[in-house]
Amino acid sequence: MKKLTECMTRPPCICCLGSLGDVLLIVGIVTAAINATFAAFTPIIWLLLAFACYLGMIWAVLMRILARLESKPQS
């Protein structure tokens, strides 16, 4: 768990999850607009994958806050 927390609290991880979420959201909107499916991925699947990336980004930010609070000396 400690290794995962260290990995997820790095800013590049947060940026990558946000960017991937943006890309998946755009792909979902475009596939919905042209009414197409790619490799059996319907537009709702693309949108759900984007939502999962955004949740991962929020989770990473919360883990970063938690790590900061845990490392803060108590007074």
Steps between C-alpha positions, in 0.01 A plus 500: 500500500787734578653448155164569331455815708847623403429437134156661495598814691745614234372789287575327164261219592224750572564679169505173305169387647343837421632502145390142438155587635480797262601287202249227586225759547570652159507155337168418667339821376632455146391136478156600627478779242587275208308203647794261474657227708867408497605151612159451663547812716179698492502870589372428851803278565736781397315740730511254791873452449544878507296515821724231653809704409351810661421299813858375503624858471282608793623200700862594426444856621335372817790261559739791456312703761496200735874443456566867575286488813666183622850642455409825675632506860229516760514790740 
